Amino acid sequence: MRFTLNGAAAEVSAYPMKRLLDVLREECALPGTKEGCGEGECGACTVLIDGEPVVSCLVPFAQVEGAEVTTIEGLGGDHPLQHAFMREVGAQCGICTPGMIMAALSIGPTTSLPRVREALAGNLCRCTGYEAIYRAIGNQQPSVGSRGSRENLLGRSEG
Amino acid sequence: MSAVGTSVARKEGLDKATGAARYVDDLVFPGMIYGRTIRSTIASGRIVSVTPAFDPAGFTVVDHRAIRGENCIALIEHDQPCLAVDRVRHVAEPILLLAHEDRERLLAAKVDIAYERADPLFDPEQSSQTFKQILIEKGNLERGFAKADVVVEGTYATGHQEHIYIETNGVVAVPEPNGLALYGSLQCPFYVLKALKVLLGDAAPGVRVVQAETGGGFGGKEEYPSMIAAHACLLALKSGRPVKIIYDRVEDMLATTKRHPSIVRHRTGLTRDGKLVAMDVDVLLDGGAYCTLSPVVLSRGVIHAAGPYRCANTRIAGRAVMTNTPPNGAFRGFGAPQTQFAMEVHMERIAETLGLDPVRLRLKNALRPGDTTATGQKLGEDCSAAAVLREAVRKSGFQRKRAKYGASKRPTRGIGLALFYHGAGFTGGGEVALASRAAIETAVDGVRILVANTEIGQGTRTMLAQIVADTLGIPYEQVAVAQPDTSVVPDSGPTVASRTCMVVGGLLERCAFAMRMKLGDASPTEHFARHGTLRIEEQYEAPSGRQWNDVTYRGDAYATFAYGCDVAEVELDPVTHEARVLKFTAVQEFGRPVHPALARGQIEGGSAQGLGWALLEHVVMRDGAMANAQLTNYIIPTTLDTPPMDVVMLENPYAGGPFGAKGLGELPIDGPAPAIVNAIRHAGIDVRAIPATPELLFGCARLDADASQGAA
């Protein structure tokens, strides 16, 4: 099956009904995406498909044919949101963090707390009480982009 | 250049934000196969037969006969089998282990088990089997009641709570030439090691336990990992291959430990002006089917049962009993949230009965330096009960809002508070018995910390490195922390009981002082270049003058206490009966924060977990099994359930802790439930149990706004 994975063309052979989560972790050697509940309730396995956040435990692999899939590894290690999560201790145990960051990426630049709350309502964190996560999202470096294109949010250069 | 007191970059912070951190399910070993546990489906009875009903090709199968040592999960008692022999005492008790390289075939394998059923016991009040009984007595209860103008009685109950660490329990057991390496998501490597040695006997003399990055614990990975580790090791020994067992969410919720449900009865005598003169408290904890840690959960529970209050005549009687439900165990707070929930809701009812302001009632009785607790512990200047109460009242605008909401004839909003404390470190003589050891050693680029204490999200690596860096006078970046591996690190005790920063941090401070003396003018790096590794190890020594009697339960129960006062503002939906928390204020004193951002995170996270316990988290038990063992219908707080939080960290440096620090991890979960229930009470509903779900609130009596006094 062909699709785009973290910006590069990928061809992966796996059972079409296998969970995207497992394909990413096992066939693609990208274990940054985590399983928390296996039933789409906790959001730990959130990835972006064509820019939209989805829970990869509920997506059969067949569905991503031709799509663009972005995992936490696709951000590299230097994204402003990743630094903000570290600085503000938005991650404690860290197991929800990759999914939380992927969900947060799709919010767009906003200082509206109700909007952030709503966008993250499908991502459970048991450690932080969410306050430090809001601080991380609210205190990204200005380079995150005031114009708010998705490319910008994904940390790619504008142009 | 000091690191302590500043929010330095966490050691593993970026790895967690980039997905590079490796948790146990991310570990892969050559030839690895997967393990599965076949469990009982009844709550009590005899096993008549166990019949595998699958093609055995490629399967490894293990039952109790494969155990070379003792068939138990060794903890306080040796009562819990690793694999059932001929009887089961709860649903989800392990009976048979399977392993296979193909997970689909493993999951499809059927095993027929025939039982001869017995009558299960689910009501702790009917249980005649007691795991532990404790009596605390101070003064003379009868004489106390003789002085009382008013006696207030009440019964309060709390339910199970699931930990819901977002990473479920999991391990990998890997055969090695001299035994086994067990990698796991766990809090206490040496607890697992001890249990494995008892279980495996001479089968694996060189067994070692290594902590993988751990996705949350909250007590749920204190004792349970010994069980799953035991299972993986048995399968690895039999198959000769690495065996991974990762529970799915349903199995984790069905089979692993939960917070002990409680029933607490209070009978309290007061003078008319609100002075406590007699407190009679009865605590009952439902331990579940095996002992696990129930005796020590009860111990912390009863010691905290009188709250942070002064009373000359106190009797606290506690029991932890057996029922045919999966064993309950450690959960952040360890009995203290249950008993302080009862105490603080009871205080609110006392204030109502006497017609006293709830803040004044608490201020009148709050422990001050020089006062003694129920066990007779005399408190020093590190007692901050009155200070946290005053600051919480001021910060939250409590009195103004109390008057405003209270003026309504049929209020929908209420505000309530709770005053609480939490002992840091092991109870009583526990730290002396542990005799923890910690070490540091010089290395090519600085020093390395060697402890068994685990980073489970709370910041262990970072805090300990801050303490060592400042004591040695070197940059924080030059302090590394070894991965906890029982073959490498000394046993610095378990990562529990709010002890890591205060007790283990204190040990490391001593190590660093000793190293600094030996280094002279040289830096660790220079010394290493000239002389090789310099290793310093220190062992725990009790603070001088501390006394404890484990028979009479008299003396200094803890080295020190941390203090907190929480204020909750609640809105009730008159149609759905849902209680929502609008605003939460937490004022907490825990000596001095070593890392302010991490400390704030403990308070915010613990408060959210307490909010869940108070309102949302309802473990529904049906025939001894959790009926809602899924995140779909066991609800923990989401972003939409968690209110804005105002956190104040009051400083009162504690001379006995490193850089003035006390323990913090558990304190924040003691206050939210009673503060929220007291706010619901202020809005007119007489609720004395949690979780206060809409269904429960619907059935509670409405307090008449004009005549709420005297409710009994």
Interface residues (C-beta under 8 A of the other chain):
Chain A: R25 L30 P31 G32 T33 K34 E35 G36 C37 G38 E39 E41 C42 A44 T71 I72 E73 L75 G76 G77 L81 Q82 H83 F85 M86 R87 E88 V89 G90 A91 Q92 C93 G94 I95 C96 T97 P98 I101 V116 R117 E118 L120 A121 G122 N123 L124 C125 R126 C127 T128 G129 Y130 E131 A132
Chain B: S7 A9 R10 E12 G13 L14 D15 K16 A17 T18 G19 A20 A21 R22 Y23 D25 D26 H163 I164 Y165 I166 E167 T168 E213 T214 G215 G216 G217 F218 D248 R249 I456 G457 Q458 G459 A597 L598 R600 G601 E604 G605 G606 S607 A608 Q609 Q630 L631 T632 I636 P637 T638 T639 L640 T642 P644 M645
